[in-house]
Amino acid sequence: MLLAGEGVGLLQRVTWFAVLGLVVAACAPISQAESGESDEVSAYLSSVSSVQVRVDDGFDRVSEALTVSYNTREVLFSAIRDVEYQGIASSTLTLAEAISPPENYAADHEAWLAHRRLAVEKAKEITEAIEAQDLQAMFAVFTALDQDWAAIFVATHREFCLALNQDSLLCQAPDDLPGGEYGAEVYEVLRLNSLANLGLYDFFGDMSPEERSLRLDQVQPHIESNLKTGGDAMKAINPPDEYEAEHRALIRYFDDQYANAVAITQANGERDDTTVIELFTASGIVFEAALDEMSPEYRKIAAPWVGPDPTS
């Protein structure tokens, strides 16, 4: 579904279409007005953005290459090779290490540096996978990076999160979220579920059935667990009357997708690729059916699951 590199994947249209998308955020500097912080903090957050955007720009170039050509593995490998990820990872780490964080952001900054160091370590594996034309190995590396990237956003300050990635759907909820305490609780459940899934839904249309099966062997246990956890968390929340129908629709979504994930695991275990593809499509139908039951107001509460507003 989504190949995000270490940019933002999983803008939660949680379907299993075997296609590729590159989702990276254009991390423009955060202004003081947006952050509500001092000049020192505003300057720091802008510095973080300007460093991280170097990585995002690289994956933007990969995305552009895939939009002007057939999405074959040769095009994908060539596009990522041309980005020279090893060089970007190394230079980005050097620049990040040169930034001194304000005291309140020291823990956030160290988490970011740890990820940048991991990116340097993994960059060699990406190069080796490209040289070997090993799609499976490359996806495994990107998934490891995505999962580590997601861990940064779980507890970081919203302002730091936005500095790394202006997709606020991965960050803690904004203050103007509808639904009061209920809205904030649902938003957080869906945000954490999105982060837990980051990189797990990455597939490519040029995968062979055997490659797709091996990929599913790797990710399906995590996908099933995350769907079960997300559904249980939603069931533990007591919605107000005005949101009861939409809350039930979300619970139904998690239950149906979990059942579908179990069926995918079974079909994949039997190496029944035809059924796997049919179940991929069914997952998309489940998502769209639940989405159709959401009012515009509730879509703001469920934004980490809904994904970005295409009209904004």
matplotlib code that plots the C-alpha trace (Angstrom):
import matplotlib.pyplot as plt

x = [0.0, 2.2, 6.0, 7.0, 10.7, 11.2, 8.7, 5.2, 3.3, 0.0, -2.4, -4.9, -6.7, -6.0, -6.7, -4.5, -4.2, -1.0, 0.1, 2.9, 2.7, 5.4, 4.0, 6.4, 5.7, 7.0, 8.3, 8.3, 9.7, 7.3, 6.6, 6.6, 2.9, 2.1, 4.2, 3.3, 6.9, 9.8, 12.1, 14.7, 12.3, 10.9, 14.4, 15.2, 12.0, 12.7, 16.2, 14.9, 12.4, 15.1, 17.3, 14.6, 13.2, 16.4, 15.3, 11.7, 12.9, 14.8, 11.7, 9.7, 12.0, 11.4, 7.6, 8.0, 9.9, 7.2, 4.4, 6.0, 6.7, 5.3, 5.8, 8.2, 10.8, 13.5, 12.1, 11.7, 15.3, 16.7, 14.8, 15.9, 19.5, 19.5, 18.4, 21.7, 20.1, 23.4, 24.7, 21.5, 21.3, 24.9, 24.7, 21.4, 22.8, 25.8, 23.5, 21.1, 23.9, 25.0, 21.6, 21.4, 17.8, 16.2, 15.9, 12.2, 12.9, 16.0, 14.3, 12.5, 15.8, 17.6, 14.9, 15.3, 19.1, 18.7, 16.5, 19.0, 21.7, 19.6, 19.0, 22.7, 23.1, 20.2, 21.3, 23.9, 21.3, 19.1, 22.0, 22.7, 19.1, 19.0, 22.2, 20.8, 17.4, 15.9, 12.5, 11.7, 14.9, 14.3, 10.8, 12.0, 14.5, 12.0, 9.5, 12.1, 12.8, 9.1, 8.4, 11.3, 10.1, 6.6, 8.0, 9.3, 5.8, 4.1, 5.2, 6.9, 5.6, 3.1, 5.3, 8.4, 6.2, 5.0, 8.6, 9.5, 6.4, 3.6, 1.1, -0.5, -2.5, 0.5, 0.9, -1.0, -4.5, -5.0, -6.8, -9.8, -10.8, -14.6, -16.2, -14.3, -12.8, -14.5, -13.1, -9.6, -9.7, -10.9, -8.3, -5.5, -6.6, -6.6, -3.4, -1.5, -3.1, -1.9, 1.6, 1.7, 0.9, 3.4, 5.2, 3.3, 1.0, 3.8, 3.4, 4.3, 2.3, 5.3, 5.7, 5.4, 3.0, 5.9, 7.3, 3.9, 3.5, 6.8, 6.0, 2.6, 4.4, 6.4, 3.7, 0.4, 1.0, 1.5, -1.4, -3.8, -2.5, -2.9, -6.4, -7.4, -5.8, -7.5, -10.9, -10.6, -9.6, -12.6, -14.9, -13.6, -14.7, -18.3, -19.5, -22.0, -25.4, -24.6, -21.6, -22.9, -23.7, -20.3, -18.6, -20.3, -19.2, -15.6, -15.9, -17.5, -14.7, -12.0, -13.9, -14.5, -10.9, -9.6, -11.7, -10.4, -6.8, -7.2, -8.6, -5.7, -3.3, -5.0, -5.1, -1.5, -0.5, -2.1, -0.4, -3.8, -2.8, -6.1, -8.0, -5.4, -6.0, -9.8, -9.4, -7.2, -10.1, -12.6, -10.5, -10.9, -14.7, -14.8, -12.9, -15.1, -18.3, -17.3, -16.1, -19.5, -21.1, -18.9, -20.2, -17.8, -17.5, -16.7, -14.1, -12.1, -12.2, -11.3, -8.7, -5.8, -7.9, -9.7, -6.5, -5.9, -8.8, -8.4, -10.2, -7.8]
y = [0.0, 2.8, 3.0, 5.9, 5.5, 7.4, 10.0, 9.8, 6.7, 5.4, 8.3, 5.9, 4.6, 1.2, -0.9, -3.5, -2.5, -3.8, -0.5, 1.9, 5.4, 7.6, 9.8, 12.4, 15.7, 19.1, 20.1, 23.9, 25.7, 26.2, 29.8, 31.3, 32.1, 28.4, 27.0, 29.6, 29.4, 31.8, 33.1, 30.5, 27.6, 28.8, 29.0, 25.6, 24.0, 25.7, 24.3, 20.8, 21.2, 22.5, 19.4, 16.8, 18.2, 17.0, 13.4, 14.2, 16.0, 12.9, 10.7, 13.3, 12.8, 9.0, 9.7, 12.0, 9.3, 6.8, 9.1, 9.6, 6.0, 2.5, 1.3, -1.6, -2.7, -1.4, 2.1, 1.9, 0.6, 3.2, 6.1, 5.2, 4.6, 8.1, 9.7, 8.5, 7.7, 6.8, 10.3, 12.0, 9.9, 10.7, 14.5, 14.8, 13.2, 15.5, 18.5, 17.2, 16.6, 20.3, 21.6, 22.4, 21.8, 23.9, 22.0, 21.2, 19.5, 17.6, 14.2, 14.8, 15.8, 12.7, 10.4, 12.1, 11.7, 8.0, 7.6, 9.5, 7.2, 4.2, 5.6, 5.8, 2.1, 1.0, 3.0, 0.4, -2.3, -0.3, 0.0, -3.7, -4.5, -2.3, -3.8, -7.3, -6.2, -7.6, -6.0, -8.0, -6.9, -3.3, -3.3, -4.9, -2.1, 0.6, -1.0, -1.1, 2.6, 3.4, 1.6, 3.4, 6.7, 6.1, 5.6, 9.2, 10.6, 8.7, 11.0, 14.0, 17.5, 18.5, 21.4, 19.1, 16.5, 19.2, 20.4, 16.9, 16.4, 18.9, 16.0, 16.8, 13.6, 11.7, 14.3, 14.8, 16.2, 19.9, 22.0, 22.7, 19.1, 18.5, 16.2, 17.3, 14.5, 11.9, 13.3, 13.6, 10.0, 8.6, 10.7, 9.3, 5.7, 6.1, 8.1, 5.4, 2.8, 4.6, 4.9, 1.2, 0.3, 2.7, 0.8, -2.5, -1.9, -1.3, -3.4, -2.9, -3.8, -5.4, -8.0, -11.6, -13.8, -15.4, -12.0, -10.8, -14.0, -13.5, -9.9, -10.9, -13.5, -10.7, -8.1, -10.0, -10.9, -7.2, -6.1, -8.6, -7.6, -3.9, -4.3, -6.3, -3.7, -0.8, -2.4, -3.3, 0.3, 1.7, -0.7, 0.6, 4.1, 5.2, 7.6, 10.4, 9.9, 12.2, 10.1, 6.7, 5.6, 6.7, 5.1, 1.8, 2.1, 2.4, -0.6, -2.5, -1.5, -2.8, -6.1, -6.6, -5.7, -8.0, -10.9, -10.0, -10.0, -13.4, -14.6, -13.1, -14.9, -18.2, -17.7, -16.7, -19.7, -21.8, -19.7, -18.9, -15.6, -15.2, -15.2, -12.8, -10.3, -10.6, -9.9, -6.9, -5.5, -6.4, -4.4, -1.3, -1.8, -2.2, 1.1, 3.0, 1.6, 2.9, 6.2, 6.7, 6.7, 9.6, 13.1, 16.0, 16.8, 13.2, 12.9, 15.5, 13.3, 10.3, 12.2, 9.8, 7.0, 9.0, 10.5, 14.1, 16.2, 16.3, 19.7, 21.4]
z = [0.0, 1.2, 1.0, 3.2, 3.6, 6.9, 5.8, 6.9, 5.8, 6.9, 6.6, 7.7, 4.8, 6.2, 3.2, 1.5, -2.1, -3.6, -5.0, -4.1, -2.8, -1.3, 1.4, 2.6, 4.3, 3.2, 6.6, 6.3, 9.4, 12.2, 12.9, 16.4, 16.1, 15.3, 18.1, 20.7, 22.0, 22.5, 19.8, 21.0, 20.7, 17.4, 16.0, 17.2, 15.7, 12.4, 12.4, 13.1, 10.1, 7.8, 8.5, 8.3, 5.1, 3.4, 3.8, 2.8, -0.4, -1.4, -1.1, -2.9, -5.9, -5.7, -5.7, -8.7, -10.6, -10.0, -11.2, -14.6, -15.4, -15.0, -11.4, -12.1, -9.6, -11.9, -11.8, -8.0, -7.4, -9.9, -8.2, -4.7, -5.9, -7.5, -4.2, -2.7, 0.6, 2.3, 1.7, 2.8, 6.0, 6.9, 6.2, 8.0, 11.1, 11.1, 10.8, 13.5, 16.0, 15.5, 16.8, 20.5, 21.9, 24.6, 27.8, 27.3, 24.0, 25.1, 25.2, 21.9, 20.3, 21.5, 20.2, 16.8, 16.9, 17.7, 14.7, 12.5, 13.7, 12.9, 9.4, 8.9, 10.0, 7.7, 4.7, 3.8, 3.9, 1.5, -0.9, -0.7, -1.3, -4.4, -5.8, -5.2, -6.7, -3.5, -3.1, 0.0, 1.8, 0.9, 2.2, 5.5, 6.0, 5.3, 7.7, 10.4, 9.8, 9.8, 13.0, 14.7, 13.2, 14.6, 18.1, 18.1, 17.7, 20.5, 23.3, 21.7, 22.2, 19.5, 18.3, 17.9, 16.1, 13.7, 13.1, 12.0, 10.0, 9.3, 9.0, 12.3, 12.2, 13.6, 16.4, 19.6, 19.2, 18.5, 21.1, 18.9, 18.4, 18.6, 21.2, 24.3, 26.4, 24.2, 21.0, 22.5, 23.7, 20.4, 18.5, 20.6, 20.2, 16.4, 16.4, 18.3, 16.1, 13.0, 14.5, 15.4, 11.8, 10.2, 7.4, 7.8, 4.8, 2.4, -0.7, -4.4, -7.5, -9.1, -6.3, -7.3, -5.4, -3.6, -2.6, -1.4, 0.6, 2.3, 3.1, 4.6, 6.7, 8.2, 8.8, 9.3, 13.0, 13.8, 11.7, 13.4, 16.9, 16.2, 14.8, 17.9, 20.2, 18.4, 18.5, 22.2, 23.0, 21.1, 22.9, 26.3, 25.5, 26.3, 23.6, 24.2, 22.5, 19.6, 18.6, 19.4, 15.8, 14.5, 17.4, 16.7, 13.0, 14.1, 16.4, 13.5, 11.2, 13.6, 14.1, 10.4, 9.5, 12.2, 10.8, 7.3, 8.5, 10.0, 6.7, 4.9, 7.2, 6.6, 2.8, 2.7, 4.8, 2.1, -0.5, -2.1, -3.8, -5.6, -2.3, -0.7, -3.5, -3.1, 0.6, -0.1, -2.0, 0.7, 3.2, 1.1, 1.0, 4.8, 5.2, 2.7, 4.3, 7.8, 6.4, 4.7, 8.2, 9.5, 9.7, 8.8, 12.5, 13.5, 10.7, 12.6, 15.7, 13.6, 11.5, 12.2, 10.8, 8.1, 6.7, 5.4, 4.2, 0.4, 0.3, 2.7]

ax = plt.figure().add_subplot(projection="3d")
ax.plot(x, y, z, "-o")
ax.set_aspect("equal")
plt.show()
